[in-house]
Amino acid sequence: MRRRSAALAFLAVLGPGLLAGLSDDDPAGITTYSILGADYGYRLLWVLTVSTLVLILFHELGARLGIATGQGLAGLVRERYGVRTAAVALGALVIANLGTTCAEFAGVAAALGLVGVPRGISVPAAAVLVTTLVLGGTFHRVERVLMALASVLVAYVGAGILADPDWAAAARGLVVPSLPLTRDAVLVVVATVGTTLAPWGLAFIQSYAVDKRLGPRDLRYERVDVLVGAVLTGVIGVFVVVACAATLHQDGVHVNDARDAASALEPLAGSLAAQLFGVGLLGAGLLAAAVLPLSTAYSIAEALGAESALDDRFADARPFYVSYIAIVTLGAGLVLIPGAPLIPILFLSQALNAVLLLPLVWLIRRLASDREVAGELALGRRGRVVTGVAFAFIAACVGALAVLEIA
């Protein structure tokens, strides 16, 4: 009976960690992982291992802060450090989120382009679909649909298995650090960190935990939710990398985006692998295109002191609804511009994410260490040390890229 009660309690809490984690396996992330596997084989898989561990740490901090304070990140920063600091944090989030929202719609366009649907049809249709889904439904209905979309990502596991990778080399790459000291290799590393631990996810998981009305006694279950979401994110990323490493890298094929990867897989791993890759890309694009603007809307509303929830009416949550519609419209509109550089949008936006992560991660760590803010859920000495090491890893990656760019 006790086990059944615990299982029901976990299912009631399940959502923030799973959605925040799996939404990281978006078209921009799949593009980044595809380039990593195609260009470097199994050699840089260890970056995904470390990034997944860092993801667990900081998503847990986000959920912890949401539960401890009942506030989202932007609102908490505004209350604790003032309007100026909140404006800087919000600016970093909006810039990162807009670039990545463009990437989500670019991914939808790429996936449906594989079956001949033009961008001019697929992108507006996706924008209308996700807006209607998120803003027209109740919180629990939206959550169930997003969970169903997340399940599509298992297609990448199938694509990876069909590619028949060298599992011994993959296992070695996951745990043995190796890095060519070139600008391109370091850029891929930084983009991998930025796409796995995306800025929007940090804000989303905290606001979503608040919207879900989780309390302190839910934290132990939410930690499991975070762990499951982060591990699944890393596992799916690994299967994307090994699929491209086993096929494209072996044949010296360079890919520019995830659509190229899906097309190139067909002659090397069979049509089913390519189809699964395309299905995963479409599901990932729709999931992230729904969740990412939601993160932005939460943050803008909180920064303005107008905290809102999905169940609120438009009249009671205008900043929230207007922000969601605006970010979807801008993201889809930029992708529809003729000649828009979709490849830089997909890949380089993730490197920008890593740069913008630094101030956000610093703020989250500081807030989570403050007993006046987090109370009994504040980080202890060990937590501060571990998260400090994680912050140093992100800073080292960004610093190495800056040095190579200057040189």
matplotlib code that plots the C-alpha trace (Angstrom):
import matplotlib.pyplot as plt

x = [0.0, 2.9, 4.6, 1.4, 1.0, 4.6, 4.1, 0.9, 2.7, 5.5, 3.1, 1.3, 4.7, 6.1, 6.4, 8.7, 12.0, 10.9, 9.6, 12.5, 15.0, 13.5, 12.8, 16.6, 16.6, 15.2, 16.1, 19.0, 20.2, 19.8, 21.7, 24.5, 24.7, 24.6, 27.6, 29.5, 29.0, 29.6, 32.8, 34.4, 32.9, 32.7, 35.6, 33.6, 30.8, 32.3, 31.1, 27.5, 28.2, 29.5, 26.7, 24.1, 25.5, 25.5, 21.9, 20.8, 22.5, 21.0, 17.5, 17.3, 18.3, 15.6, 12.9, 14.2, 13.9, 10.4, 9.2, 11.0, 9.8, 6.7, 8.2, 9.8, 13.4, 12.8, 10.4, 12.7, 15.7, 13.6, 12.5, 16.0, 18.3, 16.2, 14.8, 18.2, 19.5, 16.2, 16.3, 19.8, 18.7, 15.5, 17.5, 19.8, 16.8, 14.8, 17.9, 18.7, 15.0, 14.3, 17.3, 16.4, 12.6, 13.7, 15.7, 12.6, 10.6, 13.6, 13.6, 9.9, 10.5, 13.5, 11.5, 8.5, 10.7, 11.9, 8.5, 8.1, 6.1, 7.3, 8.5, 5.8, 3.2, 4.9, 6.1, 2.8, 0.9, 3.2, 3.0, -0.8, -0.8, 1.4, -0.2, -3.7, -2.5, -0.8, -3.0, -6.3, -6.1, -6.0, -2.7, -3.2, -4.4, -1.4, 0.9, -0.5, -0.1, 3.4, 4.3, 2.9, 5.0, 8.1, 7.5, 8.2, 11.9, 12.4, 12.6, 16.2, 17.0, 15.8, 17.8, 21.0, 20.5, 19.8, 23.1, 25.0, 27.5, 30.8, 29.5, 33.0, 34.2, 31.1, 31.5, 35.2, 34.2, 31.6, 34.1, 37.6, 38.1, 39.7, 39.7, 41.4, 42.6, 41.0, 38.4, 35.8, 36.1, 35.9, 32.9, 31.1, 31.9, 30.5, 27.4, 26.8, 27.0, 24.7, 22.1, 22.1, 21.9, 19.8, 19.1, 15.4, 15.2, 16.5, 13.7, 11.1, 11.5, 11.3, 8.2, 6.6, 7.1, 5.3, 2.5, 2.1, 1.9, 4.5, 5.4, 8.4, 7.2, 7.1, 10.9, 12.1, 9.8, 10.7, 14.4, 13.5, 11.6, 14.6, 17.0, 14.7, 14.3, 18.0, 19.2, 16.7, 18.0, 21.5, 20.6, 18.7, 21.7, 24.1, 22.0, 22.0, 25.8, 26.4, 24.0, 26.0, 29.4, 28.7, 27.6, 28.5, 31.8, 32.9, 32.2, 33.7, 30.3, 29.9, 26.4, 25.2, 21.9, 19.7, 17.9, 21.2, 21.8, 18.5, 19.0, 22.6, 21.6, 19.3, 22.0, 24.2, 21.8, 18.6, 15.4, 13.9, 16.7, 16.3, 12.5, 12.9, 15.4, 12.9, 10.0, 12.1, 13.1, 9.4, 8.3, 11.3, 10.5, 6.8, 7.6, 10.2, 8.3, 5.5, 7.6, 10.2, 7.8, 6.1, 9.4, 9.7, 6.2, 6.6, 9.8, 8.5, 5.3, 7.3, 9.8, 6.9, 5.4, 2.5, 3.0, 0.7, -0.4, -1.7, -5.1, -5.4, -7.8, -6.4, -8.0, -6.1, -2.8, -2.2, 1.6, 1.8, -0.4, 0.9, 4.5, 3.8, 2.2, 4.9, 7.8, 6.1, 5.3, 8.9, 10.5, 8.3, 8.5, 12.4, 12.5, 10.2, 12.5, 13.8, 17.4, 17.4, 20.6, 19.0, 22.2, 23.8, 20.4, 20.3, 24.0, 25.4, 22.4, 23.4, 27.0, 25.4, 23.3, 26.4, 27.7, 24.3, 24.3, 27.0, 25.1, 22.0, 23.8, 25.6, 22.3, 20.6, 23.5, 23.6, 19.8, 19.8, 22.6, 20.8, 18.9, 16.8, 15.5, 15.5, 15.1, 15.5, 16.0, 19.1, 22.2, 24.7, 28.4, 28.7, 26.1, 27.9, 31.1, 29.6, 27.6, 30.7, 32.7, 29.9, 29.9, 33.7, 33.3, 30.9, 33.1, 36.2, 34.4, 33.3, 36.7, 38.6, 36.4, 37.0, 40.8, 40.7, 38.6, 41.0, 44.0]
y = [0.0, 2.4, 1.6, 2.3, 5.6, 6.6, 5.7, 7.8, 10.7, 10.5, 10.4, 13.5, 15.4, 14.0, 16.7, 19.7, 17.7, 15.4, 18.1, 20.5, 17.8, 16.2, 19.5, 20.0, 17.3, 19.8, 20.4, 22.7, 20.0, 17.2, 19.3, 19.9, 16.2, 15.2, 17.5, 16.2, 12.6, 13.2, 15.3, 13.7, 10.2, 8.9, 11.0, 13.9, 11.8, 12.5, 16.1, 14.8, 12.8, 15.9, 18.1, 15.7, 15.6, 19.5, 19.4, 17.2, 19.6, 22.9, 21.6, 20.3, 23.7, 25.3, 22.9, 23.4, 27.2, 27.0, 24.8, 26.7, 30.2, 29.7, 32.1, 31.8, 32.8, 36.3, 37.3, 36.0, 37.9, 41.0, 40.7, 39.8, 41.9, 44.6, 45.6, 46.2, 42.8, 41.2, 43.1, 41.7, 38.2, 38.6, 40.1, 37.0, 34.7, 36.4, 36.6, 33.0, 31.9, 33.8, 32.3, 28.8, 29.3, 30.1, 26.8, 24.9, 26.1, 25.6, 22.0, 21.5, 23.0, 20.6, 17.5, 18.2, 19.2, 15.6, 14.7, 17.7, 20.1, 23.7, 25.9, 28.4, 25.9, 23.9, 26.8, 28.8, 25.6, 24.6, 28.1, 28.0, 24.4, 25.0, 28.3, 26.8, 23.8, 25.8, 28.8, 27.1, 24.2, 23.7, 23.1, 19.3, 18.8, 20.8, 18.7, 15.4, 16.5, 17.6, 14.3, 12.4, 14.5, 13.8, 10.1, 10.5, 11.1, 7.4, 7.3, 8.4, 5.3, 3.2, 5.2, 4.7, 1.0, 0.5, 2.3, -0.6, 1.5, 0.4, 0.2, -0.4, 2.9, 4.6, 3.5, 4.6, 8.0, 8.5, 8.3, 9.1, 12.8, 13.7, 17.0, 18.3, 21.8, 23.5, 26.3, 24.0, 21.3, 23.7, 25.4, 22.0, 21.4, 24.8, 24.3, 20.8, 22.4, 25.2, 22.9, 20.3, 22.9, 25.5, 28.9, 28.6, 25.2, 26.7, 29.3, 26.9, 24.2, 26.7, 28.4, 25.1, 23.7, 26.8, 26.5, 22.8, 23.9, 21.6, 21.9, 21.0, 17.4, 16.9, 17.7, 14.1, 13.0, 16.0, 15.0, 11.7, 13.5, 15.7, 12.7, 10.7, 13.7, 14.5, 10.9, 10.4, 13.6, 12.4, 8.9, 10.2, 12.6, 9.6, 7.6, 10.6, 10.9, 7.2, 7.0, 9.7, 8.5, 4.9, 6.1, 9.6, 9.9, 6.5, 7.7, 11.2, 12.9, 16.3, 17.5, 21.0, 20.3, 17.5, 17.3, 16.5, 13.9, 12.2, 12.2, 11.0, 8.1, 6.5, 5.0, 4.1, 2.7, 2.1, 4.0, 3.1, 4.8, 7.9, 7.9, 7.5, 10.3, 12.5, 11.6, 12.3, 15.7, 16.7, 15.6, 17.4, 20.6, 20.6, 19.9, 22.5, 25.1, 24.7, 24.7, 27.4, 30.3, 29.1, 29.6, 33.1, 34.0, 32.9, 35.0, 38.2, 38.1, 37.4, 40.2, 42.6, 41.5, 39.8, 36.1, 34.0, 30.4, 28.4, 28.2, 32.0, 33.8, 36.2, 39.1, 38.2, 37.4, 39.7, 39.9, 36.1, 35.5, 38.4, 37.3, 33.7, 34.9, 37.4, 34.9, 32.3, 34.9, 36.3, 32.9, 31.6, 34.8, 34.9, 31.4, 32.4, 35.2, 34.2, 33.2, 33.1, 31.4, 28.3, 26.5, 29.3, 29.7, 26.0, 25.5, 28.9, 29.8, 26.9, 28.2, 31.6, 29.7, 28.6, 32.2, 33.4, 30.5, 32.0, 34.9, 32.8, 29.9, 32.2, 33.8, 30.5, 29.1, 32.3, 32.2, 28.5, 29.1, 32.0, 30.7, 33.8, 32.8, 29.0, 28.4, 24.8, 23.8, 26.0, 24.4, 23.0, 23.2, 20.1, 21.4, 24.7, 23.0, 20.6, 23.4, 25.6, 23.0, 22.7, 26.5, 26.4, 23.8, 26.0, 29.0, 27.0, 25.9, 29.5, 30.9, 28.4, 29.3, 33.1, 32.5, 30.5, 33.2, 35.9, 33.9]
z = [0.0, 0.9, -2.4, -4.3, -2.5, -3.3, -7.0, -7.2, -5.5, -8.0, -10.9, -9.6, -9.4, -12.7, -15.4, -14.8, -14.9, -17.7, -20.0, -19.2, -19.9, -23.0, -24.6, -24.6, -27.3, -29.7, -33.4, -32.3, -30.0, -32.5, -35.1, -32.5, -31.6, -35.3, -36.1, -33.1, -34.2, -37.9, -37.4, -34.4, -34.2, -30.6, -29.4, -27.8, -26.2, -22.8, -23.2, -23.3, -20.1, -18.2, -19.6, -18.4, -14.9, -14.9, -16.2, -13.2, -10.8, -12.1, -13.0, -9.4, -8.2, -10.3, -9.0, -5.5, -5.8, -7.2, -4.4, -1.7, -2.8, -4.9, -7.4, -10.9, -11.5, -13.0, -10.3, -7.6, -9.0, -9.2, -5.6, -4.2, -6.4, -7.9, -11.2, -13.0, -12.2, -13.2, -16.5, -17.2, -16.4, -18.5, -21.4, -21.4, -21.3, -24.1, -26.4, -25.9, -26.1, -29.3, -31.1, -29.9, -30.8, -34.3, -34.2, -33.2, -36.1, -38.4, -37.2, -38.0, -41.4, -42.0, -40.8, -42.9, -45.8, -45.9, -47.2, -49.5, -47.3, -48.0, -45.2, -46.0, -45.0, -42.2, -40.1, -39.9, -39.3, -36.4, -34.9, -34.9, -33.6, -30.6, -29.7, -29.8, -27.7, -25.0, -24.6, -25.4, -22.9, -19.2, -17.4, -17.0, -20.6, -22.0, -19.8, -21.1, -24.7, -24.2, -22.5, -25.5, -27.8, -25.7, -26.2, -29.9, -29.1, -28.6, -32.4, -32.0, -30.0, -32.9, -35.4, -33.3, -33.0, -36.7, -37.5, -35.8, -33.9, -32.3, -28.7, -27.2, -28.9, -27.7, -24.1, -24.2, -25.6, -22.9, -20.1, -21.5, -22.1, -25.4, -27.3, -30.4, -29.6, -32.6, -32.8, -34.5, -31.9, -28.9, -30.6, -30.8, -27.1, -26.2, -28.3, -26.7, -23.3, -24.4, -25.9, -23.1, -20.3, -22.1, -20.3, -21.0, -19.2, -16.0, -16.0, -17.2, -14.6, -11.8, -13.1, -14.1, -10.5, -9.2, -11.8, -10.8, -7.2, -5.8, -2.1, 0.0, 0.6, -3.2, -3.6, -3.2, -6.0, -8.1, -7.8, -9.4, -12.1, -12.8, -12.8, -15.2, -17.5, -17.6, -18.0, -20.9, -22.5, -22.3, -23.6, -26.6, -27.3, -27.2, -29.7, -32.1, -31.8, -32.3, -35.2, -37.0, -35.8, -37.1, -40.5, -41.5, -39.7, -41.0, -44.6, -44.0, -44.5, -43.0, -42.1, -41.8, -40.0, -38.7, -42.0, -43.8, -41.1, -41.8, -45.6, -45.3, -43.0, -45.6, -47.9, -45.0, -42.4, -44.4, -45.0, -41.6, -39.7, -41.8, -41.3, -37.5, -37.5, -39.3, -37.0, -34.0, -35.4, -36.0, -32.5, -30.9, -32.9, -31.9, -28.3, -27.9, -30.0, -27.4, -24.3, -25.1, -25.6, -22.4, -20.5, -22.0, -21.1, -17.5, -17.2, -18.8, -16.6, -13.5, -14.2, -14.6, -11.3, -13.0, -12.2, -14.2, -14.8, -17.7, -16.1, -15.9, -18.3, -20.9, -19.1, -15.9, -17.5, -20.5, -20.2, -20.1, -23.1, -25.2, -24.5, -25.6, -28.9, -29.5, -29.1, -31.3, -34.0, -34.0, -34.0, -36.8, -38.7, -38.7, -40.1, -43.0, -44.1, -47.6, -47.3, -43.5, -42.3, -40.7, -40.1, -38.0, -36.2, -35.3, -34.3, -33.3, -31.2, -28.9, -28.5, -27.6, -25.0, -23.2, -23.0, -21.6, -19.2, -17.1, -15.4, -15.0, -13.4, -11.1, -10.0, -9.5, -7.4, -5.3, -4.7, -3.8, -1.3, 0.4, 3.5, 3.6, 0.1, 0.1, 3.9, 4.9, 1.2, 0.8, -0.5, 2.0, 1.8, -0.3, -2.7, -3.1, -3.9, -6.5, -8.2, -8.1, -10.0, -12.5, -13.0, -13.5, -16.2, -18.1, -17.7, -18.8, -22.0, -22.9, -21.9, -24.1, -27.1, -26.4, -26.3, -29.6, -31.3, -30.3, -31.3]

ax = plt.figure().add_subplot(projection="3d")
ax.plot(x, y, z, "-o")
ax.set_aspect("equal")
plt.show()
